[in-house]
Amino acid sequence: MTTKRPASTRVLKPFRIAQYITVLVVDADPTSLANISTLLTTYGYKVMTAQSAVDALNTVLEKETEIDLILTEEFLPDLDKYLFLERLRQVSNLPIVTMTNDHDEIAMLGSLFKGVLYRIVKPVKYIDIHYLWEFASMSTRRYLILAHFEEGMSKSPEKNALDLVLEVEEADDRVCSMNREEKSTQPSAK
């Protein structure tokens, strides 16, 4: 007879895809920054940190090609959250996920309007971290599609754009199918 560990004591494996993703974590609270960074690295993500909006903007300007996703606290002391999101959009197209203690729906809509893809209500949980790679892959997928188009058009100019789109969709379907198979083989966390 096998005994199951309680959910809180189960050892969770790092996500395979996470090892290829670098997250810039921005939080003015050093304890929160350390906790979220530890949680991310536990699940395999590479992490860069910044403790202010200005530091985050400088990091993005200097290392944008190394970053796949920005995970930021909404309320930073040195810059208004909407102004910070606008400035991020001016310097980068990286996907942005915000963290907050605020459950206000109007604030959520304001963040989404400024380009935020997802909003996590603190405390950050395992399930929140689990899906971050999908937001990071959104920007990566766009670049892969463009590269595929350029390569396809240069190799076979007679191919039309529809054929290339269908090829990309088939490849995307294969990746989604592999993800579903991987999820079905993982033990469920109950």
Secondary structure, 3 states (H helix, E strand, C coil): CCCCCCHHHCCCCCCCHHHHCEEEEECCCHHHHHHHHHHHHHCCCEEEEECCHHHHHHHHHHHHHHCCEEEEECCECCECHHHHHHHHHHHCCCCEEEEECCCCHHHHHHHHHCCEEEEEECCCCHHHHHCHHHHHHHHHHHHHHHHHHHHHHHHCCCCCHHHHHHHHHHHHHHHHHHHHHHHHHCCCCC
